[in-house]
Amino acid sequence: MRALFCILLIAAEMAFAISMNAQTLSATGTAPNIANPAAKAEMANRVRLEFLHAWSGYKQYAWGHDELKPLSKSFHDWYKKPLLITPVDALDTMLLMGLKEQANEDRELIATKLSFDQDIYVKNFEITIRMLGGLLSSYQLSGDKRLLALAEDLANRLLPAFNSPTGMSYVYVNLKTGAVRGEESNPAEVGSLLIEFGALSKITGKQIYYDKAKHALVEVYNRRSPIGLVGSGINVKTGQWTDTTSHVGGGIDSYYEYLLKSYLLFGDKDCQKMWESSIKALNTYIADQAPTGFWYEQVDMNTGKRVSTDFGALDAFFPGELTLAGDLDRARRLEDSAYKMWTLFGIEPEEIDYSKMSIVYNGYALRPEIVESAFYLYRATGDPRYLEMGHTFYDSLVKYCRTDVAYAALKDVQAKTQDDEMESFFLAETLKYLYLLFAPADTVDLKVVVFNTEAHPIRRTW
């Protein structure tokens, strides 16, 4: 599979060279100069400037806190004391964008003010993907060993989450006491920890991190149904499914992502086998060629019987996953469907019923997944269509979500009413992937870098 991925990257470079010299319009009517290096550099710089706009708002109104509230110009902390979630999540984006002044200031804030010695229950999954992943990637990019020390301290405080009868992780863990709670979880939260804990294991030489996270992932896989699918809810103490709905969206999404990416990052053959059997089941029972396009539906994990034709913003990561796996046909068709969901309403809603192309949930949380997929597809194909998509995403964000100090989520994508939220992933993921779509390919070498589900690039240095 890795050989195939490398072939795709080589093909992408060839296709890119051809596209720059093309004198005809693309199939979508895009002018050929959209892939011109100067035009791409201009777009990358525009994205960089929007990042600076959002970061400046955070710095002015929320410095030292977890997240900016862009409409009230105030801040929100996840817990009783801040964990600097936005500064940690955003740091590697600054480093990739070459924003040295901002990155140095942010790094000093983190290194001198962040402490995990707090008597608080944190959500293991979110803190792992945002904080542990962010600290590790920023350490690799900056070489600042203070970040690695923070990462290891955090991981040690999170380890008790794995002390369930099954080895699957509890939802919450107390950073000071190691007490745990929350046995009702899902495949994504249990099975999306190996990239972060595994990378720390490889960097420090301490096997326990890898073994704990991999065991949790395997335990989810071992409970798949006879037809090879997993459900949406599982009890980590009993190992029993609490929700048998199967899909590729929120609650399951990054479980599949980490099966494939753990193979690509670590060369883990077990993860390769688990991914290959899982994607076969998904394409057999969940993939749906409907009159409105190609989608992945929701079915019962035991029977494969349809539960709904809902598809949402979180599901839109899957074209990128298919691209990494070498399935460009399905990846292209699924991204086209997700793009239709975006353009139909001017910006994507959280969830639609694709059989009717009607909205099920009308918010937009500044999510990155469709941008992420466009980035992977452009790297693999060189097709300027994905640059065109990037222009659309950028224009929509600026038009509907930009505020005078930062960016705001939308309560309603039809009315375009803004919400007083800017989650850290907007800086960590959405603007990062949008920037990388237009930035030079050597900004991130996908032959040696794997992104975690929060878009933190982990480099294979071992």
SEDREN-804938 format. One record per residue (C-alpha): y, x, z; residue in one letter. Coordinates in Angstrom, 2 decimals. Example, Ala and Ser with C-alpha at 12.3 -4.5 7.8 and 13.67 -1.06 7.14 Angstrom:
<pts>
+---------+---------+---------+----+
:      py :      px :      pz : aa :
+---------+---------+---------+----+
:   -4.50 :   12.30 :    7.80 :  a :
:   -1.06 :   13.67 :    7.14 :  s :
+---------+---------+---------+----+
</pts>
This chain:
<pts>
+---------+---------+---------+----+
:      py :      px :      pz : aa :
+---------+---------+---------+----+
:    0.00 :    0.00 :    0.00 :  m :
:    2.38 :    2.83 :    0.85 :  r :
:    1.74 :    4.41 :   -2.55 :  a :
:    2.63 :    1.12 :   -4.19 :  l :
:    5.83 :    0.93 :   -2.15 :  f :
:    6.85 :    4.41 :   -3.27 :  c :
:    6.18 :    3.44 :   -6.89 :  i :
:    8.44 :    0.44 :   -6.44 :  l :
:   11.22 :    2.65 :   -5.12 :  l :
:   10.91 :    5.02 :   -8.07 :  i :
:   10.96 :    2.03 :  -10.39 :  a :
:   14.06 :    0.78 :   -8.63 :  a :
:   15.90 :    4.04 :   -9.33 :  e :
:   14.95 :    3.86 :  -12.99 :  m :
:   15.99 :    0.24 :  -13.23 :  a :
:   19.28 :    1.04 :  -11.53 :  f :
:   20.05 :    3.75 :  -14.07 :  a :
:   19.31 :    1.35 :  -16.90 :  i :
:   21.41 :   -1.41 :  -15.37 :  s :
:   24.50 :    0.83 :  -15.21 :  m :
:   24.33 :    1.39 :  -18.95 :  n :
:   23.53 :   -2.18 :  -19.87 :  a :
:   26.03 :   -3.81 :  -22.25 :  q :
:   24.72 :   -7.34 :  -22.04 :  t :
:   25.03 :  -10.03 :  -19.41 :  l :
:   22.24 :  -10.53 :  -16.91 :  s :
:   20.19 :  -13.71 :  -16.91 :  a :
:   22.69 :  -15.20 :  -14.45 :  t :
:   25.71 :  -14.37 :  -16.56 :  g :
:   26.86 :  -11.55 :  -14.33 :  t :
:   29.12 :   -8.98 :  -15.95 :  a :
:   27.24 :   -5.70 :  -16.48 :  p :
:   29.79 :   -3.65 :  -14.49 :  n :
:   28.71 :   -5.30 :  -11.25 :  i :
:   26.20 :   -2.45 :  -10.86 :  a :
:   28.74 :    0.22 :  -11.77 :  n :
:   28.99 :    2.81 :   -8.96 :  p :
:   32.73 :    2.26 :   -8.64 :  a :
:   32.34 :   -1.50 :   -8.35 :  a :
:   29.59 :   -1.12 :   -5.78 :  k :
:   31.64 :    1.39 :   -3.80 :  a :
:   34.54 :   -1.04 :   -3.75 :  e :
:   32.31 :   -3.81 :   -2.41 :  m :
:   30.79 :   -1.53 :    0.21 :  a :
:   34.29 :   -0.63 :    1.38 :  n :
:   35.29 :   -4.29 :    1.55 :  r :
:   32.30 :   -4.99 :    3.78 :  v :
:   33.21 :   -1.98 :    5.91 :  r :
:   36.72 :   -3.34 :    6.36 :  l :
:   35.35 :   -6.71 :    7.47 :  e :
:   33.17 :   -4.94 :   10.00 :  f :
:   36.26 :   -3.20 :   11.34 :  l :
:   38.05 :   -6.54 :   11.52 :  h :
:   35.25 :   -8.07 :   13.60 :  a :
:   34.84 :   -4.98 :   15.76 :  w :
:   38.57 :   -4.83 :   16.46 :  s :
:   38.41 :   -8.41 :   17.71 :  g :
:   35.55 :   -7.51 :   20.01 :  y :
:   37.39 :   -4.45 :   21.27 :  k :
:   40.60 :   -6.36 :   21.95 :  q :
:   39.13 :   -9.40 :   23.67 :  y :
:   35.59 :   -8.55 :   24.85 :  a :
:   35.45 :   -4.79 :   25.48 :  w :
:   32.73 :   -3.93 :   27.97 :  g :
:   31.10 :   -7.35 :   27.67 :  h :
:   28.13 :   -8.64 :   25.71 :  d :
:   29.71 :  -10.78 :   23.01 :  e :
:   33.06 :  -11.93 :   21.67 :  l :
:   34.02 :  -15.60 :   21.59 :  k :
:   36.21 :  -15.50 :   18.47 :  p :
:   37.99 :  -18.84 :   18.74 :  l :
:   38.93 :  -18.79 :   22.40 :  s :
:   39.49 :  -15.01 :   22.19 :  k :
:   37.39 :  -14.41 :   25.26 :  s :
:   33.92 :  -13.10 :   26.00 :  f :
:   30.40 :  -14.16 :   26.92 :  h :
:   27.88 :  -12.19 :   28.97 :  d :
:   24.20 :  -12.99 :   28.72 :  w :
:   23.54 :  -12.38 :   32.40 :  y :
:   25.54 :  -12.03 :   35.61 :  k :
:   26.44 :   -8.48 :   34.63 :  k :
:   27.07 :   -7.28 :   31.06 :  p :
:   24.53 :   -5.11 :   29.23 :  l :
:   26.90 :   -4.09 :   26.41 :  l :
:   24.75 :   -5.95 :   23.91 :  i :
:   27.29 :   -5.97 :   21.06 :  t :
:   28.22 :   -2.27 :   21.50 :  p :
:   24.56 :   -1.21 :   21.48 :  v :
:   23.61 :   -3.54 :   18.64 :  d :
:   26.56 :   -2.47 :   16.47 :  a :
:   26.50 :    1.30 :   17.02 :  l :
:   24.08 :    2.30 :   14.25 :  d :
:   26.00 :    0.12 :   11.78 :  t :
:   29.09 :    2.22 :   12.49 :  m :
:   27.10 :    5.41 :   12.09 :  l :
:   25.70 :    4.29 :    8.72 :  l :
:   29.15 :    3.20 :    7.56 :  m :
:   30.65 :    6.56 :    8.49 :  g :
:   33.01 :    5.06 :   11.07 :  l :
:   33.02 :    8.17 :   13.24 :  k :
:   35.99 :    7.36 :   15.45 :  e :
:   34.69 :    3.90 :   16.35 :  q :
:   31.13 :    5.17 :   16.78 :  a :
:   32.17 :    7.99 :   19.12 :  n :
:   34.20 :    5.64 :   21.29 :  e :
:   31.38 :    3.10 :   21.36 :  d :
:   28.80 :    5.76 :   22.15 :  r :
:   30.83 :    7.01 :   25.12 :  e :
:   31.15 :    3.47 :   26.45 :  l :
:   27.39 :    3.04 :   26.28 :  i :
:   26.50 :    6.45 :   27.69 :  a :
:   28.90 :    6.22 :   30.65 :  t :
:   28.93 :    2.51 :   31.52 :  k :
:   25.54 :    1.03 :   30.63 :  l :
:   23.09 :    0.66 :   33.50 :  s :
:   19.77 :   -1.15 :   33.54 :  f :
:   19.44 :   -0.86 :   37.31 :  d :
:   20.26 :   -4.53 :   37.76 :  q :
:   18.56 :   -7.36 :   39.61 :  d :
:   18.43 :   -9.69 :   36.62 :  i :
:   15.72 :  -11.38 :   34.59 :  y :
:   16.13 :  -10.51 :   30.92 :  v :
:   14.38 :  -11.88 :   27.88 :  k :
:   11.91 :   -9.16 :   26.95 :  n :
:   11.88 :   -9.82 :   23.19 :  f :
:   15.66 :  -10.01 :   22.67 :  e :
:   16.40 :   -7.00 :   24.85 :  i :
:   13.67 :   -5.00 :   23.10 :  t :
:   14.79 :   -5.67 :   19.54 :  i :
:   18.53 :   -5.42 :   20.20 :  r :
:   18.84 :   -2.90 :   23.03 :  m :
:   15.74 :   -0.70 :   22.88 :  l :
:   15.78 :   -0.71 :   19.08 :  g :
:   19.53 :   -0.05 :   18.96 :  g :
:   19.40 :    2.81 :   21.43 :  l :
:   16.52 :    4.49 :   19.58 :  l :
:   18.06 :    4.20 :   16.13 :  s :
:   21.46 :    5.40 :   17.35 :  s :
:   19.78 :    8.33 :   19.10 :  y :
:   18.07 :    9.30 :   15.85 :  q :
:   21.32 :    9.00 :   13.89 :  l :
:   23.57 :   10.75 :   16.42 :  s :
:   21.25 :   13.11 :   18.28 :  g :
:   22.82 :   12.01 :   21.58 :  d :
:   20.03 :   12.45 :   24.13 :  k :
:   21.85 :   10.19 :   26.59 :  r :
:   20.88 :    7.28 :   24.36 :  l :
:   17.23 :    8.33 :   24.41 :  l :
:   17.33 :    8.55 :   28.21 :  a :
:   18.72 :    5.02 :   28.38 :  l :
:   16.03 :    3.82 :   25.96 :  a :
:   13.23 :    5.27 :   28.05 :  e :
:   14.69 :    3.90 :   31.27 :  d :
:   14.90 :    0.45 :   29.68 :  l :
:   11.35 :    0.61 :   28.31 :  a :
:    9.96 :    1.54 :   31.71 :  n :
:   11.71 :   -1.45 :   33.24 :  r :
:   10.32 :   -3.75 :   30.52 :  l :
:    6.70 :   -2.54 :   30.78 :  l :
:    5.75 :   -5.00 :   33.58 :  p :
:    6.23 :   -7.82 :   31.05 :  a :
:    2.85 :   -6.84 :   29.58 :  f :
:    1.01 :   -7.34 :   32.88 :  n :
:   -0.44 :  -10.75 :   32.02 :  s :
:   -4.16 :  -11.56 :   32.11 :  p :
:   -4.26 :  -11.33 :   28.31 :  t :
:   -1.93 :   -8.37 :   27.90 :  g :
:    0.50 :  -10.55 :   25.95 :  m :
:    4.03 :  -10.20 :   27.26 :  s :
:    5.77 :  -12.63 :   29.57 :  y :
:    9.06 :  -14.02 :   28.34 :  v :
:   11.22 :  -12.64 :   31.16 :  y :
:   11.13 :   -9.51 :   33.31 :  v :
:   13.41 :   -8.42 :   36.16 :  n :
:   14.93 :   -5.04 :   35.34 :  l :
:   15.07 :   -3.93 :   38.98 :  k :
:   11.97 :   -5.44 :   40.58 :  t :
:    9.59 :   -5.74 :   37.62 :  g :
:    8.90 :   -9.37 :   38.53 :  a :
:    7.94 :  -11.54 :   35.56 :  v :
:    8.13 :  -15.19 :   34.60 :  r :
:    7.80 :  -17.41 :   31.55 :  g :
:    4.25 :  -17.80 :   30.31 :  e :
:    5.04 :  -20.16 :   27.40 :  e :
:    5.83 :  -17.86 :   24.49 :  s :
:    5.24 :  -17.52 :   20.75 :  n :
:    3.84 :  -14.98 :   18.26 :  p :
:    7.25 :  -13.56 :   17.38 :  a :
:    8.22 :  -12.76 :   20.96 :  e :
:    4.80 :  -11.36 :   21.86 :  v :
:    4.04 :   -9.61 :   18.58 :  g :
:    7.39 :   -8.03 :   17.66 :  s :
:    7.55 :   -5.15 :   20.11 :  l :
:    5.49 :   -2.39 :   18.49 :  l :
:    8.19 :   -0.83 :   16.31 :  i :
:   10.43 :   -0.19 :   19.31 :  e :
:    7.82 :    0.74 :   21.92 :  f :
:    5.79 :    2.59 :   19.30 :  g :
:    8.75 :    4.66 :   18.15 :  a :
:    9.57 :    5.56 :   21.74 :  l :
:    5.95 :    6.57 :   22.20 :  s :
:    6.05 :    8.86 :   19.18 :  k :
:    9.39 :   10.39 :   20.19 :  i :
:    8.44 :   11.03 :   23.82 :  t :
:    4.72 :   11.63 :   23.40 :  g :
:    3.90 :    8.92 :   25.97 :  k :
:    1.06 :    6.81 :   24.64 :  q :
:    1.46 :    3.94 :   27.10 :  i :
:    4.37 :    2.44 :   25.19 :  y :
:    2.40 :    2.23 :   21.95 :  y :
:   -0.76 :    0.93 :   23.58 :  d :
:    0.91 :   -1.88 :   25.54 :  k :
:    2.85 :   -3.25 :   22.57 :  a :
:   -0.02 :   -2.92 :   20.13 :  k :
:   -2.43 :   -4.65 :   22.50 :  h :
:   -0.07 :   -7.64 :   22.75 :  a :
:    0.15 :   -7.82 :   18.96 :  l :
:   -3.62 :   -7.63 :   18.53 :  v :
:   -4.18 :  -10.33 :   21.14 :  e :
:   -2.08 :  -12.76 :   19.09 :  v :
:   -3.97 :  -11.87 :   15.93 :  y :
:   -7.32 :  -12.29 :   17.68 :  n :
:   -6.41 :  -15.89 :   18.45 :  r :
:   -5.75 :  -16.84 :   14.83 :  r :
:   -7.49 :  -19.95 :   13.58 :  s :
:  -10.68 :  -19.98 :   11.47 :  p :
:   -8.48 :  -20.18 :    8.36 :  i :
:   -6.44 :  -17.16 :    9.48 :  g :
:   -3.20 :  -18.76 :   10.72 :  l :
:   -1.33 :  -18.60 :   14.03 :  v :
:    0.63 :  -21.35 :   15.75 :  g :
:    4.18 :  -21.64 :   17.08 :  s :
:    3.47 :  -21.59 :   20.80 :  g :
:    1.02 :  -19.73 :   23.04 :  i :
:    0.44 :  -19.37 :   26.79 :  n :
:    0.29 :  -15.68 :   27.60 :  v :
:   -1.71 :  -16.22 :   30.80 :  k :
:   -4.45 :  -18.42 :   29.36 :  t :
:   -4.28 :  -17.35 :   25.73 :  g :
:   -4.30 :  -21.00 :   24.64 :  q :
:   -2.14 :  -22.32 :   21.84 :  w :
:    0.50 :  -24.81 :   22.97 :  t :
:    1.81 :  -25.59 :   19.46 :  d :
:   -0.45 :  -25.40 :   16.42 :  t :
:    2.30 :  -25.62 :   13.79 :  t :
:    2.11 :  -22.63 :   11.44 :  s :
:    4.89 :  -21.28 :    9.20 :  h :
:    6.90 :  -18.11 :    8.52 :  v :
:   10.08 :  -19.17 :   10.35 :  g :
:   11.53 :  -18.71 :   13.81 :  g :
:    8.96 :  -18.23 :   16.55 :  g :
:    6.46 :  -16.63 :   14.18 :  i :
:    8.54 :  -14.75 :   11.59 :  d :
:    8.75 :  -11.23 :   13.03 :  s :
:    5.09 :  -11.27 :   14.09 :  y :
:    4.20 :  -11.03 :   10.40 :  y :
:    7.06 :   -8.60 :    9.83 :  e :
:    5.71 :   -6.19 :   12.44 :  y :
:    2.15 :   -6.30 :   11.14 :  l :
:    3.33 :   -4.87 :    7.83 :  l :
:    6.12 :   -2.63 :    9.12 :  k :
:    3.97 :   -1.09 :   11.85 :  s :
:    1.62 :    0.02 :    9.13 :  y :
:    4.49 :    1.39 :    7.03 :  l :
:    6.12 :    3.17 :    9.98 :  l :
:    3.11 :    4.47 :   11.89 :  f :
:    0.36 :    4.39 :    9.27 :  g :
:   -1.60 :    2.12 :   11.64 :  d :
:   -4.67 :    0.99 :    9.70 :  k :
:   -5.36 :   -1.87 :   12.13 :  d :
:   -1.94 :   -3.31 :   11.38 :  c :
:   -2.60 :   -2.90 :    7.65 :  q :
:   -5.82 :   -4.91 :    7.89 :  k :
:   -4.19 :   -7.60 :   10.04 :  m :
:   -1.33 :   -7.90 :    7.57 :  w :
:   -3.59 :   -8.12 :    4.54 :  e :
:   -5.72 :  -10.90 :    6.02 :  s :
:   -2.62 :  -12.73 :    7.27 :  s :
:   -0.73 :  -12.72 :    3.98 :  i :
:   -3.85 :  -13.97 :    2.22 :  k :
:   -3.95 :  -16.95 :    4.59 :  a :
:   -0.23 :  -17.60 :    4.22 :  l :
:   -0.40 :  -17.62 :    0.45 :  n :
:   -3.46 :  -19.85 :    0.51 :  t :
:   -2.29 :  -22.51 :    2.96 :  y :
:    1.49 :  -22.28 :    3.42 :  i :
:    2.99 :  -21.16 :    0.08 :  a :
:    4.18 :  -24.22 :   -1.84 :  d :
:    5.33 :  -24.44 :   -5.44 :  q :
:    7.40 :  -27.62 :   -5.21 :  a :
:    9.61 :  -29.37 :   -7.79 :  p :
:   12.64 :  -27.89 :   -6.01 :  t :
:   11.35 :  -24.32 :   -6.08 :  g :
:    8.91 :  -21.95 :   -4.42 :  f :
:    8.81 :  -22.23 :   -0.62 :  w :
:    6.67 :  -21.68 :    2.47 :  y :
:    6.01 :  -24.96 :    4.25 :  e :
:    4.79 :  -25.83 :    7.76 :  q :
:    1.13 :  -26.72 :    8.29 :  v :
:   -1.40 :  -27.16 :   11.06 :  d :
:   -2.93 :  -23.76 :   11.86 :  m :
:   -6.46 :  -25.14 :   12.12 :  n :
:   -6.64 :  -27.42 :    9.09 :  t :
:   -3.89 :  -26.26 :    6.75 :  g :
:   -2.64 :  -29.86 :    6.59 :  k :
:    1.08 :  -30.19 :    5.91 :  r :
:    3.29 :  -30.82 :    8.94 :  v :
:    6.67 :  -30.65 :    7.22 :  s :
:    8.56 :  -29.24 :    4.27 :  t :
:   11.20 :  -27.64 :    6.45 :  d :
:   12.53 :  -24.19 :    5.53 :  f :
:   15.45 :  -22.43 :    7.13 :  g :
:   17.74 :  -19.46 :    7.42 :  a :
:   15.22 :  -17.53 :    9.50 :  l :
:   12.46 :  -18.09 :    6.91 :  d :
:   14.67 :  -16.34 :    4.35 :  a :
:   13.55 :  -12.92 :    5.64 :  f :
:   10.22 :  -13.43 :    3.91 :  f :
:   11.26 :  -12.44 :    0.36 :  p :
:   12.08 :   -9.03 :    1.83 :  g :
:    8.71 :   -8.89 :    3.52 :  e :
:    6.96 :   -9.75 :    0.26 :  l :
:    9.00 :   -7.06 :   -1.47 :  t :
:    7.85 :   -4.40 :    1.00 :  l :
:    4.29 :   -5.56 :    0.41 :  a :
:    4.67 :   -5.16 :   -3.36 :  g :
:    4.53 :   -8.88 :   -4.23 :  d :
:    7.67 :   -9.01 :   -6.33 :  l :
:    6.76 :  -12.21 :   -8.13 :  d :
:    6.63 :  -14.34 :   -4.99 :  r :
:    9.54 :  -12.40 :   -3.48 :  a :
:   11.83 :  -13.16 :   -6.43 :  r :
:   10.89 :  -16.84 :   -6.54 :  r :
:   11.32 :  -17.33 :   -2.81 :  l :
:   14.70 :  -15.57 :   -2.78 :  e :
:   15.82 :  -17.81 :   -5.65 :  d :
:   14.90 :  -20.84 :   -3.54 :  s :
:   16.70 :  -19.49 :   -0.48 :  a :
:   19.76 :  -18.75 :   -2.64 :  y :
:   19.69 :  -22.34 :   -3.86 :  k :
:   19.78 :  -23.42 :   -0.22 :  m :
:   22.87 :  -21.25 :    0.29 :  w :
:   24.81 :  -22.29 :   -2.81 :  t :
:   24.02 :  -26.01 :   -2.56 :  l :
:   26.09 :  -26.29 :    0.61 :  f :
:   28.50 :  -23.38 :    0.09 :  g :
:   26.74 :  -21.50 :    2.88 :  i :
:   23.21 :  -21.86 :    4.20 :  e :
:   22.36 :  -24.42 :    6.88 :  p :
:   19.99 :  -23.46 :    9.68 :  e :
:   17.23 :  -25.65 :    8.25 :  e :
:   16.60 :  -27.98 :    5.32 :  i :
:   13.87 :  -30.27 :    4.07 :  d :
:   13.21 :  -28.66 :    0.72 :  y :
:   11.36 :  -31.67 :   -0.69 :  s :
:   14.69 :  -33.55 :   -0.62 :  k :
:   17.07 :  -30.58 :   -0.43 :  m :
:   18.64 :  -32.30 :    2.57 :  s :
:   19.90 :  -30.74 :    5.80 :  i :
:   17.74 :  -30.92 :    8.90 :  v :
:   19.99 :  -28.77 :   11.12 :  y :
:   23.53 :  -28.20 :    9.91 :  n :
:   24.70 :  -25.11 :   11.80 :  g :
:   25.10 :  -21.56 :   10.49 :  y :
:   24.83 :  -18.80 :   13.11 :  a :
:   26.02 :  -15.91 :   10.88 :  l :
:   22.40 :  -15.10 :   10.11 :  r :
:   21.41 :  -12.06 :    8.01 :  p :
:   17.95 :  -12.85 :    6.64 :  e :
:   18.82 :  -13.90 :    3.09 :  i :
:   21.08 :  -10.84 :    2.77 :  v :
:   18.28 :   -8.63 :    4.06 :  e :
:   15.94 :   -9.95 :    1.36 :  s :
:   18.53 :   -9.40 :   -1.37 :  a :
:   18.88 :   -5.79 :   -0.17 :  f :
:   15.14 :   -5.11 :   -0.39 :  y :
:   14.84 :   -6.80 :   -3.76 :  l :
:   17.72 :   -4.84 :   -5.22 :  y :
:   16.23 :   -1.58 :   -3.95 :  r :
:   12.86 :   -2.47 :   -5.46 :  a :
:   14.02 :   -3.85 :   -8.81 :  t :
:   17.55 :   -2.63 :   -9.55 :  g :
:   18.28 :   -6.14 :  -10.81 :  d :
:   22.06 :   -6.79 :  -10.59 :  p :
:   21.30 :  -10.42 :   -9.83 :  r :
:   20.92 :   -9.40 :   -6.20 :  y :
:   24.35 :   -7.75 :   -6.26 :  l :
:   25.69 :  -11.05 :   -7.53 :  e :
:   24.04 :  -12.78 :   -4.61 :  m :
:   25.71 :  -10.25 :   -2.31 :  g :
:   29.10 :  -11.15 :   -3.75 :  h :
:   28.36 :  -14.81 :   -3.05 :  t :
:   27.32 :  -14.12 :    0.54 :  f :
:   30.43 :  -12.01 :    1.11 :  y :
:   32.79 :  -14.59 :   -0.39 :  d :
:   31.27 :  -17.42 :    1.64 :  s :
:   31.50 :  -15.48 :    4.89 :  l :
:   35.13 :  -14.56 :    4.32 :  v :
:   36.09 :  -18.04 :    3.19 :  k :
:   34.40 :  -20.08 :    5.88 :  y :
:   33.63 :  -17.82 :    8.87 :  c :
:   36.51 :  -15.34 :    9.09 :  r :
:   39.00 :  -15.89 :   11.89 :  t :
:   42.25 :  -14.14 :   12.71 :  d :
:   40.40 :  -11.76 :   15.05 :  v :
:   36.75 :  -11.66 :   13.90 :  a :
:   34.08 :  -14.00 :   12.51 :  y :
:   32.76 :  -17.30 :   13.83 :  a :
:   29.53 :  -19.21 :   13.39 :  a :
:   29.68 :  -22.70 :   11.89 :  l :
:   28.85 :  -25.91 :   13.74 :  k :
:   28.54 :  -27.79 :   10.46 :  d :
:   28.09 :  -26.18 :    7.06 :  v :
:   29.24 :  -29.33 :    5.27 :  q :
:   32.46 :  -29.85 :    7.23 :  a :
:   32.79 :  -26.04 :    7.60 :  k :
:   33.84 :  -26.44 :   11.25 :  t :
:   33.71 :  -23.19 :   13.17 :  q :
:   31.96 :  -22.52 :   16.47 :  d :
:   33.15 :  -20.18 :   19.22 :  d :
:   30.30 :  -17.69 :   18.77 :  e :
:   29.76 :  -14.32 :   17.11 :  m :
:   26.34 :  -13.07 :   18.11 :  e :
:   25.77 :   -9.33 :   18.11 :  s :
:   23.39 :   -9.56 :   15.16 :  f :
:   26.34 :  -10.31 :   12.85 :  f :
:   27.45 :   -6.69 :   13.32 :  l :
:   23.94 :   -5.28 :   13.68 :  a :
:   22.31 :   -7.06 :   10.75 :  e :
:   24.42 :   -9.31 :    8.52 :  t :
:   27.20 :   -6.85 :    7.75 :  l :
:   24.81 :   -3.88 :    7.79 :  k :
:   22.52 :   -5.32 :    5.14 :  y :
:   25.50 :   -6.50 :    3.10 :  l :
:   26.95 :   -3.00 :    3.24 :  y :
:   23.64 :   -1.33 :    2.37 :  l :
:   23.20 :   -3.66 :   -0.61 :  l :
:   26.23 :   -1.99 :   -2.23 :  f :
:   26.14 :    1.46 :   -0.61 :  a :
:   24.48 :    4.47 :   -2.30 :  p :
:   20.69 :    4.41 :   -2.03 :  a :
:   20.63 :    7.67 :   -0.09 :  d :
:   22.52 :    6.02 :    2.78 :  t :
:   19.08 :    4.93 :    3.97 :  v :
:   15.89 :    6.42 :    2.55 :  d :
:   13.30 :    3.64 :    2.65 :  l :
:   10.55 :    6.18 :    2.13 :  k :
:   11.02 :    7.40 :    5.71 :  v :
:   12.97 :    4.58 :    7.40 :  v :
:   11.72 :    1.21 :    8.60 :  v :
:   14.12 :   -1.40 :    9.98 :  f :
:   13.14 :   -3.36 :   13.04 :  n :
:   13.75 :   -7.10 :   13.08 :  t :
:   17.30 :   -6.52 :   14.36 :  e :
:   18.01 :   -4.17 :   11.41 :  a :
:   17.89 :   -1.02 :   13.51 :  h :
:   16.65 :    1.81 :   11.24 :  p :
:   13.82 :    3.83 :   12.79 :  i :
:   13.14 :    7.13 :   11.00 :  r :
:    9.62 :    8.48 :   10.78 :  r :
:   10.16 :   11.91 :   12.37 :  t :
:    6.65 :   12.40 :   13.75 :  w :
+---------+---------+---------+----+
</pts>
